[in-house]
Amino acid sequence: MKKLTASITAFVMVLTTSLFGADSAPTGVRTEPVPPALQAQSTTLWDRDSLFINELVESSIPDSGFAPFAVWTGEQWSNLGGGLKTGTTWDSLFTLGFEQDLSKIADKGNLGSLGMTFFYYTSSGDFDGEYLNAMSSPSNIFSGDMVRIFEIYYSNAFSGSAGDFNFRVGQLAADEDFMGIDYADTFLNSSFGAIPANAANALYNGANAFSQYSLATLGAVVGYTYDAVEFKVGVYNGNAGEDVSGNHGFDYSLQGVALWYEGAYNYELFGLGGRAALGGNYNSNQFLNYNTGLGERNFYSFYLSVQQDLYVDAEGKPILGGFCRIAWAPNEDIADFAKYIDAGINWFAPIPGRDDDVFALGVSALETGSAVRNADDLSRYQSCLETTYRIQLSNFMSLQPSFQVFFNPPNDQGNDETAFVAGARLEVVF
């Protein structure tokens, strides 16, 4: 009990310090929530994995199993031409949370962990709606201005001769466990995260059908690993709510079921590591049939992803790596996006002496569903090219400029016009 009390006290100290520090943070960055098990292991400030939280926990409650985290992400985006009009906005996201190893509290093994994540997001304007008008966003942290509880979960893992099992249960987001691939995570454009053809549909009542950043809902995920084979399945509430500022994380109704599944194989080809995954989803709720204007049940879709190391150094560390993902939603009467594809290359440590930097070039393309295309007079295809360079300023701080070209989004006259967007993200792990 003393350990639990000390953990809670330390967490309050961390949050208080982080919030006061926000006032002096530079203006201008979503990042996937940082893994909570960040370890303080350095003697100098710039070598730390976090600015101060790890040091605080290690000095005040060492070996407590309590791992808080706080990340500030600030961005600035400018439309240089095309789209609706030129202009600039900034946005800011605080990601705060913790994970507590219950075995450390009870001094008993295999008790699992409790975790929680919440967000504070604010922006100076609606960049997509005011300046761009594209089918994807230049940033994967764009959201409605909010203070919102995200995930609350219990997790555990077990190993045995038959393989390794793990699970999470609570309020969850499906894109934390499905669709993702490591090399795609380098990019800032939203399409390289949750795949639009799989996860972008809204229900007939306007709520989001599938949980993802920044909306979580009730669910459970079970994973199994045996040697190079992995399989996982997730069952969620079929209503994730709406991304509005009044939703603080629990504004969803229990409605239907959303199912996700994925099988993956980790392989080696000519001495180079790779990973292939096949997955999909299903939602039992009603969606708008754009042909009839009525509700129609049962959305489903599929995706395939491949990640491949292309060139490695003498120690087997990747220097060049590539990826490709494709997705398909068969029922075009209710699918907002029927097909999707992306591909990209990561170049690790492109500058000698900058071992943690990454240069990346990627392209994504969307095809709208035939029914919504005819009903709303949309373009059939829209694509985006992104080039970005992640500069690791220190273990706890990175700067990432990005230049993106959006092909044929409609301008304010309704005509397709290529848009050019430049931006930058600064990320600080407190």
C-alpha positions in Angstrom: 0.0 0.0 0.0 2.9 2.4 0.8 4.3 1.7 -2.7 0.9 2.5 -4.3 0.6 5.8 -2.3 4.1 6.8 -3.3 3.4 6.0 -7.0 0.2 8.2 -7.0 2.1 11.0 -5.2 4.9 11.0 -7.7 2.4 10.9 -10.6 0.7 14.1 -9.3 4.1 15.8 -9.0 5.0 14.9 -12.6 1.7 16.1 -14.0 1.9 19.4 -12.1 5.4 20.1 -13.2 4.5 19.2 -16.8 1.5 21.5 -16.9 3.4 24.5 -15.5 6.2 23.8 -18.0 3.7 24.0 -20.9 3.4 27.8 -20.6 7.0 28.3 -21.7 7.1 25.6 -24.4 7.9 26.8 -27.9 4.8 27.3 -30.1 4.2 25.1 -32.8 3.7 18.9 -32.4 0.4 13.4 -32.7 2.9 11.3 -31.8 2.1 7.7 -30.9 2.0 7.7 -27.1 5.5 7.1 -25.9 6.1 3.7 -24.3 5.8 4.2 -20.6 8.8 2.1 -19.6 11.4 4.8 -20.3 14.5 4.2 -18.1 16.7 6.9 -16.7 20.2 5.7 -17.5 22.5 8.7 -18.2 24.5 11.3 -16.3 24.1 14.3 -18.6 21.0 16.1 -19.5 21.2 15.6 -23.3 21.7 11.8 -22.9 18.6 11.3 -20.9 15.6 9.5 -22.4 13.3 12.0 -20.8 13.8 15.6 -19.6 13.1 15.0 -15.9 10.4 12.4 -15.3 12.6 9.3 -15.3 15.1 11.0 -13.0 12.3 12.0 -10.6 10.8 8.5 -10.5 14.2 6.8 -10.0 15.2 9.1 -7.3 11.9 9.2 -5.3 10.3 5.7 -5.8 12.9 3.4 -7.4 11.8 -0.1 -8.3 8.1 0.9 -7.8 6.9 -0.4 -11.2 5.4 3.1 -11.7 6.2 4.6 -15.1 4.6 8.0 -15.9 5.2 9.8 -19.2 4.5 13.2 -20.6 5.1 14.3 -24.2 4.6 17.7 -25.8 4.2 17.8 -29.6 4.1 21.2 -31.3 3.6 21.8 -35.0 3.3 24.6 -37.6 1.7 24.1 -41.0 1.6 26.3 -44.1 -0.3 25.9 -47.4 2.1 27.4 -49.9 -0.3 27.1 -52.9 -3.3 25.2 -54.2 -6.1 23.9 -52.1 -8.5 26.5 -50.8 -6.1 29.3 -49.9 -2.6 29.9 -48.6 -2.2 30.3 -44.9 -0.6 29.0 -41.7 -1.8 27.4 -38.5 -0.1 25.9 -35.4 -1.2 23.1 -33.1 -0.1 21.6 -29.8 -0.7 18.2 -28.2 0.2 17.1 -24.7 0.1 13.3 -24.2 0.2 12.4 -20.5 -0.2 9.0 -18.8 1.3 6.2 -16.8 1.6 2.5 -16.5 1.8 0.7 -13.1 3.2 -2.8 -12.8 0.9 -4.4 -10.2 3.4 -7.1 -9.4 5.7 -4.5 -7.9 3.0 -3.3 -5.5 1.9 -6.7 -4.3 5.4 -8.3 -4.5 3.9 -11.1 -6.5 4.6 -12.1 -10.1 2.4 -12.1 -13.2 -0.2 -9.6 -12.0 -0.1 -7.5 -15.1 -0.2 -3.7 -15.4 -2.7 -0.8 -15.3 -2.3 2.1 -17.7 -4.0 5.3 -18.7 -3.4 8.0 -21.4 -5.0 11.3 -21.9 -4.6 14.3 -24.3 -4.8 18.1 -24.3 -4.9 19.4 -27.9 -5.3 23.0 -29.1 -4.8 24.7 -32.5 -5.0 28.1 -34.0 -7.4 27.0 -36.7 -8.8 24.2 -38.9 -6.0 23.7 -41.4 -7.8 21.0 -43.4 -11.1 22.9 -43.6 -9.8 26.5 -44.1 -6.8 26.0 -46.3 -6.4 22.5 -47.8 -9.6 20.5 -48.4 -7.9 17.2 -49.0 -8.9 13.7 -48.2 -6.0 13.2 -45.9 -4.4 15.6 -43.3 -0.7 16.7 -43.3 -0.6 15.8 -39.6 -1.6 12.7 -37.7 -2.3 14.6 -34.5 -5.0 16.9 -36.0 -8.2 16.7 -33.9 -10.9 18.8 -32.4 -9.6 21.0 -29.6 -10.0 18.9 -26.5 -9.1 17.7 -23.0 -9.8 13.9 -23.4 -9.2 10.6 -21.6 -7.9 8.2 -24.3 -7.0 4.7 -23.2 -7.6 3.1 -19.8 -6.6 -0.5 -19.7 -5.3 -3.6 -17.9 -2.7 -5.7 -19.7 -0.8 -8.9 -19.0 1.4 -11.4 -20.8 2.2 -15.1 -20.3 4.9 -17.3 -21.9 4.9 -21.1 -22.3 6.1 -23.9 -24.5 3.1 -23.5 -26.7 3.9 -19.8 -27.4 3.4 -16.4 -25.8 0.0 -14.9 -25.0 -0.9 -11.3 -24.2 -4.0 -9.2 -23.8 -5.3 -5.8 -23.1 -8.9 -4.9 -21.9 -10.5 -1.6 -21.1 -11.1 1.5 -23.1 -8.9 1.0 -26.2 -8.1 2.4 -29.6 -7.9 -0.1 -32.4 -5.0 1.6 -34.3 -2.8 1.0 -31.3 -2.8 -2.7 -32.2 -3.9 -3.0 -35.8 -2.9 -1.5 -39.3 0.4 -0.1 -38.1 3.8 -0.8 -39.5 7.1 0.5 -38.1 8.5 2.2 -41.2 5.2 4.0 -41.9 5.2 5.5 -38.5 8.0 7.8 -39.5 5.7 9.9 -41.6 3.4 12.8 -40.4 0.6 12.6 -42.9 -2.5 11.0 -41.4 -2.9 8.3 -44.1 0.3 6.6 -43.1 -1.3 5.8 -39.7 -4.9 4.4 -39.5 -5.7 3.3 -43.0 -8.6 5.3 -44.4 -10.2 2.5 -46.3 -10.4 0.4 -43.1 -11.1 3.0 -40.4 -12.4 6.2 -41.7 -16.1 5.4 -42.0 -18.7 7.1 -39.8 -21.9 5.4 -38.7 -25.4 6.4 -40.0 -25.8 8.5 -36.8 -22.5 10.4 -37.4 -20.4 8.7 -34.8 -17.1 7.1 -35.7 -17.3 3.4 -36.4 -13.8 2.4 -35.4 -11.8 3.6 -32.4 -8.5 5.3 -33.2 -6.6 8.5 -32.3 -8.1 10.4 -30.6 -11.2 8.4 -29.7 -11.1 5.1 -27.7 -14.0 2.9 -26.7 -14.6 -0.3 -24.7 -12.7 -3.3 -26.1 -10.4 -6.2 -25.6 -7.4 -7.5 -27.6 -5.8 -10.9 -27.4 -2.4 -11.7 -29.0 -0.5 -14.9 -29.6 3.1 -15.4 -30.8 4.9 -18.6 -31.7 8.4 -18.3 -33.2 8.0 -16.0 -36.2 4.2 -16.1 -36.4 1.9 -13.6 -34.7 -1.9 -13.4 -34.5 -4.2 -11.1 -32.7 -7.9 -10.3 -32.5 -9.8 -7.4 -31.0 -13.4 -6.9 -30.1 -14.6 -3.4 -29.5 -17.8 -1.4 -29.0 -19.1 -0.5 -32.5 -19.4 3.2 -31.6 -16.4 5.3 -30.9 -18.2 8.7 -30.5 -17.4 12.0 -32.2 -14.3 14.1 -32.3 -15.7 17.2 -30.7 -14.4 19.4 -27.9 -17.3 18.5 -25.6 -16.3 14.8 -25.8 -13.9 14.2 -22.9 -13.4 10.5 -23.7 -16.6 8.8 -22.7 -19.2 10.3 -25.1 -20.1 7.1 -26.9 -23.0 4.7 -26.7 -22.9 1.0 -26.6 -23.9 0.1 -30.1 -23.1 -3.1 -32.1 -19.7 -4.6 -32.3 -16.4 -3.9 -34.2 -14.1 -6.8 -34.8 -10.4 -6.5 -35.9 -8.0 -9.3 -36.7 -4.4 -9.6 -38.0 -2.0 -12.4 -38.7 1.7 -11.6 -39.3 4.9 -13.5 -40.2 8.4 -12.2 -39.5 10.9 -13.6 -42.1 14.4 -13.3 -43.4 15.1 -12.9 -47.2 18.7 -13.0 -48.4 19.8 -12.1 -44.9 17.4 -9.1 -44.7 14.6 -9.0 -42.2 11.0 -8.5 -43.2 7.4 -8.7 -41.9 4.2 -9.4 -43.8 0.7 -8.9 -42.2 -2.8 -9.6 -43.4 -5.8 -8.3 -41.5 -9.2 -6.8 -41.6 -12.2 -5.5 -39.7 -16.0 -5.7 -39.4 -18.7 -3.4 -37.9 -22.3 -4.6 -37.3 -23.9 -1.2 -37.1 -25.8 0.9 -39.7 -23.9 3.0 -42.3 -25.3 5.4 -44.8 -26.1 3.8 -48.2 -25.2 6.7 -50.5 -27.3 5.3 -53.3 -30.6 4.9 -51.3 -30.1 7.4 -48.5 -31.0 4.7 -46.0 -29.1 2.8 -43.4 -27.3 -0.4 -44.3 -25.6 -2.8 -41.8 -22.3 -4.7 -41.9 -19.2 -2.8 -43.0 -16.1 -4.9 -43.6 -12.6 -4.4 -45.1 -9.2 -6.0 -45.5 -5.6 -4.9 -45.5 -2.1 -6.3 -46.4 1.2 -4.8 -45.3 4.8 -5.7 -46.0 7.9 -4.2 -44.4 11.4 -5.1 -45.8 14.9 -4.2 -44.9 16.8 -3.3 -48.1 20.3 -2.7 -46.9 21.9 -3.2 -43.5 25.3 -2.5 -42.0 27.9 -5.0 -40.7 26.0 -5.4 -37.5 22.7 -6.1 -39.2 21.2 -2.7 -38.4 19.0 -1.3 -41.2 20.3 1.5 -43.3 17.5 1.4 -45.9 14.1 -0.1 -45.4 10.8 0.0 -47.4 7.2 -0.8 -46.8 3.9 -1.1 -48.7 0.3 -1.3 -47.5 -2.9 -1.9 -49.5 -6.5 -2.0 -48.3 -9.9 -2.7 -49.8 -13.5 -2.1 -48.6 -15.7 -4.2 -51.0 -19.2 -2.6 -50.4 -18.9 0.7 -52.2 -22.5 1.6 -51.4 -21.4 2.4 -47.9 -17.6 2.8 -48.0 -16.2 6.3 -48.0 -13.0 5.0 -49.4 -13.0 1.8 -51.4 -9.2 1.3 -52.0 -6.0 2.5 -50.5 -2.3 2.0 -51.2 0.9 3.5 -49.7 4.6 2.9 -50.0 7.7 4.5 -48.7 11.4 4.2 -48.0 13.3 5.0 -44.7 17.0 6.0 -44.8 18.5 5.6 -41.4 21.5 7.7 -40.3 21.8 9.4 -43.7 24.4 11.9 -42.4 27.6 10.4 -40.8 27.6 10.9 -37.1 23.8 11.4 -37.0 23.0 7.7 -36.1 19.4 8.4 -34.9 18.2 10.6 -37.7 15.8 9.3 -40.4 15.1 10.6 -43.9 11.8 9.2 -45.4 10.0 9.5 -48.7 6.4 8.1 -49.1 3.4 8.2 -51.3 -0.3 7.3 -50.6 -3.3 7.1 -52.8 -7.0 6.9 -52.1 -10.0 5.8 -54.2 -13.4 7.0 -53.0 -16.4 4.7 -53.0 -18.4 4.8 -56.2 -21.7 5.7 -54.4 -20.3 8.6 -52.3 -18.4 9.8 -55.3 -21.5 10.1 -57.3 -23.6 11.5 -54.5 -21.2 14.2 -53.5 -19.5 14.8 -56.8 -16.0 13.8 -55.5 -12.9 13.0 -57.4 -12.3 9.3 -57.8 -8.6 9.4 -56.8 -6.6 11.7 -54.5 -2.9 11.1 -53.6 -0.2 12.6 -51.5 3.6 12.6 -51.6 5.6 13.3 -48.4 9.2 13.8 -47.8 10.4 14.3 -44.2 13.6 14.2 -42.1 13.5 13.4 -38.4 16.3 15.1 -36.6 17.1 13.5 -33.2 18.3 16.6 -31.2 18.7 14.5 -28.1 17.3 11.3 -26.6 14.3 13.3 -25.4 13.8 15.8 -28.2 13.4 15.7 -32.0 12.6 18.1 -34.8 10.9 16.9 -37.9 10.3 19.1 -41.0 7.9 17.8 -43.6 7.0 18.8 -47.2 3.9 17.3 -48.7 2.3 17.5 -52.2 -1.5 16.9 -52.3 -2.5 16.0 -55.8 -5.9 17.2 -57.1 -7.8 18.4 -54.0 -10.6 20.8 -55.0 -10.0 24.5 -54.7 -12.5 27.1 -53.6 -14.0 27.1 -57.2 -14.5 23.3 -57.0 -11.7 22.6 -59.5 -8.9 20.2 -58.8 -5.6 21.9 -58.0 -2.4 20.5 -56.6 -1.5 21.9 -53.1 1.9 22.3 -51.6 2.2 22.1 -47.8 5.2 22.6 -45.6 5.4 22.1 -41.8 7.5 21.0 -38.9 7.0 19.1 -35.7 8.9 19.5 -32.4 8.6 16.7 -29.9 9.8 16.8 -26.3 9.6 13.8 -23.8 9.4 15.3 -20.4 
